[in-house]
Amino acid sequence: MFRPTIALILAAVLMSGCLIDGITFGGDSTEPTPEEAPTYQNESFADHYVFDNVMAMGHYVSHEYNISVNQTIELYWNATYRFEEPLFDEAGYVNITLEKDGESLVSEQYTATSTTITALHYNNSNITGGNFTLIIQSVGSDHVLSGGMQDYYEIDTIIYYW
């Protein structure tokens, strides 16, 4: 008399979708949803300058990025430049600085007497805000008297942020 009752109870448990030994009967399996990759945005800026004065002269340019960085910012720049050493003065240079709200995040100064290409990668994954400024300061000249060539720089930048 107990055997048919036990069989009926066991059948009812199996049909109700209960878990037996790690196997689900009659239940829907849900797969974990993969994390979505953060959608990023990007901003770019390019600048170049050729010095055409025999006397050393300065050049300044800035570019403001009004962007909304919520967590991560990546900056890449490629700089091509040449600053020959004149007869009576020091060689020129180009200085590139990324600032956030007036505070320097990364800054590099370059000078070379032959054409040089330099790349920089800056990454900060703990940053928020929106007022970033790229500042380029340079000094150079045209070396007509020394038989050299004009000093110059060319800079391409791109900022990825999310």
DARACOR-V698740 format. One line per field, one symbol per residue. phi: phi as a letter, one per 20 degrees, with the letter a starting at -180 (. if undefined). A space follows every 50 residues. Layout:
phi: ???
This chain:
phi: .ffffffffffffffenfeclndedmdeedefefffffedcbccbcbbbd ecdfefcdbcbccedecdeebcccdccdcdbbcfeffdbeffbcddcddc lndfebbcccbaecgcdcdcccccdcbcpbddcedccbcabdeffenedf fabbcdcbddbb
